[in-house]
Amino acid sequence: MKFDANCANSFFTYIADNSMPLENRLSAALFFKNTVNKYWNPEENDTVDLAKALDEVTKNYIKENLAKLLMMTPRKIGESLAAMSAVIGKVELHTEWPSFVPVFGSHL
């Protein structure tokens, strides 16, 4: 299965849903973080199937919505999401994610 923007939206919705058990939301956040770690920049990992790489639509969806999700989740979940933003930032902060500081700053 290819992880696309619809899938990212489903994960974001589930992770943000306070009616779901915290442990389940944390598991979803960890899976999501690991997916981003593996497929954001798969050229750096020889074992990754490039056909499963995240497309630009999915990457943009994640970048546009990550700060909001990070600010509305408990600390345990936030730590996974913060680690995910670090992975993205390492690859794209200066070139592909110019809205990082304004978006995160607006949610503080």
C-alpha positions as CSV (number, residue, x, y, z in Angstrom):
1,M,0.0,0.0,0.0
2,K,1.3,3.4,-0.9
3,F,1.1,6.0,1.9
4,D,-0.6,9.1,0.3
5,A,-2.2,12.3,1.5
6,N,-5.5,10.6,2.2
7,C,-3.7,8.1,4.4
8,A,-1.7,10.9,6.1
9,N,-5.0,12.7,6.8
10,S,-6.5,9.5,8.3
11,F,-3.5,9.2,10.6
12,F,-3.6,12.9,11.6
13,T,-7.4,12.6,12.3
14,Y,-6.9,9.5,14.5
15,I,-3.9,10.8,16.3
16,A,-5.8,14.0,17.2
17,D,-8.9,12.3,18.3
18,N,-9.0,12.6,22.1
19,S,-11.8,9.9,22.3
20,M,-9.3,7.3,21.2
21,P,-7.1,5.5,23.8
22,L,-3.8,7.3,24.3
23,E,-1.8,4.1,23.7
24,N,-3.5,3.6,20.3
25,R,-2.9,7.2,19.3
26,L,0.8,6.8,20.3
27,S,1.1,3.6,18.3
28,A,-0.4,5.4,15.3
29,A,2.0,8.3,15.8
30,L,5.0,6.0,16.0
31,F,4.0,4.2,12.8
32,F,3.5,7.5,11.1
33,K,6.9,8.8,12.3
34,N,8.6,5.6,11.1
35,T,6.9,5.8,7.7
36,V,8.1,9.4,7.3
37,N,11.6,8.4,8.4
38,K,11.8,5.6,5.9
39,Y,10.0,7.1,2.9
40,W,10.6,10.9,3.1
41,N,14.0,10.7,1.4
42,P,14.4,7.1,0.3
43,E,17.3,7.8,-1.9
44,E,19.5,7.7,1.3
45,N,18.4,4.2,2.1
46,D,19.4,1.4,-0.3
47,T,16.8,-1.0,1.2
48,V,13.7,1.2,0.4
49,D,11.5,0.5,-2.5
50,L,11.4,3.9,-4.3
51,A,7.9,3.2,-5.6
52,K,6.7,3.6,-2.0
53,A,8.4,7.0,-1.6
54,L,6.1,9.8,-0.4
55,D,5.0,12.0,-3.3
56,E,5.1,15.8,-3.2
57,V,1.3,16.1,-2.5
58,T,1.7,13.9,0.6
59,K,4.8,15.7,1.8
60,N,3.1,19.1,1.4
61,Y,0.0,17.9,3.3
62,I,2.3,16.7,6.2
63,K,4.3,19.9,6.3
64,E,1.1,22.0,6.2
65,N,-0.6,20.1,9.1
66,L,2.2,18.8,11.3
67,A,2.5,21.9,13.5
68,K,-1.2,22.0,14.3
69,L,-1.2,18.3,15.2
70,L,1.9,18.7,17.3
71,M,0.4,21.5,19.3
72,M,-2.9,19.6,20.0
73,T,-1.5,16.2,21.2
74,P,-0.2,15.1,24.6
75,R,3.5,15.1,25.3
76,K,4.1,11.4,24.6
77,I,2.6,11.8,21.1
78,G,4.2,15.2,20.6
79,E,7.7,13.7,21.1
80,S,7.1,11.3,18.1
81,L,5.8,14.1,16.0
82,A,8.7,16.4,16.9
83,A,11.1,13.7,15.9
84,M,9.3,13.5,12.6
85,S,9.6,17.2,12.0
86,A,13.3,16.9,12.7
87,V,13.6,14.3,9.9
88,I,11.7,16.5,7.5
89,G,13.6,19.6,8.6
90,K,17.0,18.0,8.1
91,V,16.1,17.3,4.4
92,E,14.0,20.3,3.5
93,L,14.0,23.1,6.1
94,H,15.9,25.7,4.1
95,T,14.7,24.9,0.6
96,E,11.4,23.1,0.6
97,W,9.8,24.1,4.0
98,P,10.1,27.9,4.2
99,S,6.8,28.1,6.2
100,F,8.3,26.0,9.0
101,V,9.1,28.8,11.4
102,P,6.0,30.9,10.7
103,V,3.6,27.9,11.0
104,F,5.2,26.5,14.2
105,G,5.4,30.0,15.6
106,S,1.7,30.7,15.0
107,H,0.8,27.7,17.2
108,L,2.9,28.6,20.2
